[in-house]
Amino acid sequence: MALDRHHIESVQGKATSGRPNLSLPMIYGQRAVFQGARFPADRQKKVANMNIRPFGDKTPQLGQGVFVDPCAVVLGDVALGADCSVWPATVIRGDMHRIRIGTRTSIQDGSVLHITHAGPFNPDGYPLLIGDEVTVGHKVLLHGCTIGNRVLVGMGSIVMDGAVVEDEVIIGAGSLVPANRTLESGYLYMGSPARQVRALTDKEKAFFSYSADNYVRLKDQHRLEGWTG
C-alpha cells in the first residue's frame, strides 16, 4: 500500500502507549520535518543540511548561483564556481584531498567525484580539478584527475587517477581513461581504454558553451522552485 505524506504524519504523531513519542525526521525535498520535540535543535540542523557538510576542518565553498540538489552529497574540501549545478544522487567527496570545480560546470545525476589520497604509494596524492563550462554526464566517475575547460564527459565514463584531459575534448559515453593518460585538446576520444578517434568539428566545439548555458538556465529554474541543498 502506498503511503502518502498525511498518512505517515498521522502514524508518527501517535504516541506509543507508555513511551515517549520519538518520531523520525522526514525529508520532503530540501526540508526536514520533525514531529514532536525529542530532537535537539543542533541535531535537526545537521540532518536538514546533511547533503552539504564539513569534514574535519574543511567546509564546501559554493560560488554565486550554485545549485546542489537535495539528493546530492557535497562534503569536505570542495569549491564550486559560480553557476555550477550538481544533480540528484551525485557524490562529491573531498575528504582526503581537495576538489575544485570551475564556473558554469554541471555534474549530472549519479556521478561520483573523488580524489587520490596522499600515502606511501603516492606521496602527494591527486586532487580532482575540473575547469569551466564542463558537462559531466550521468553516472560518470572522476577520480583524482584533471579536466580542462569546455569538456564533455559522456555518460558512464571513468577517468582515473593522474589523468589529464586538456581543453575542448569530448569523451564518448562509456569510455575509460586510464591512470596518468593525457587526452590532447581538440579531439573526440572513445573506448576502453579511450583512444583518439578524430578532430572535433566546429559544431561540436560550439556545443560546449551551449551545454553550459542550457544547464545554467535549468538549474536557475530548480533554484526558483526551492529545490536546492
Buried (B, 14 or more C-beta within 10 A) or exposed (E): EEEEEEEBEEEBEEEEEEEEEEBEBBBEEBEBBBBEEEBEEEEBEEEBEBBBBEBEEBBBEBBEBBBBBBBBBBBBBBBBBBBBBBBEBBBBBBBBBBBBBBBBBBBBBBBBBBBBEEEEEEEEBBBBBBBBBBBBBBBBBBBBBBBBBBBBBBBBBBBBBBBBBBBBBBBBBBBBBBBEBEBBBBBBBBBEEBEBEEEBEEEBBEBBEEBBEEBBEBBBEBBEEEBBB
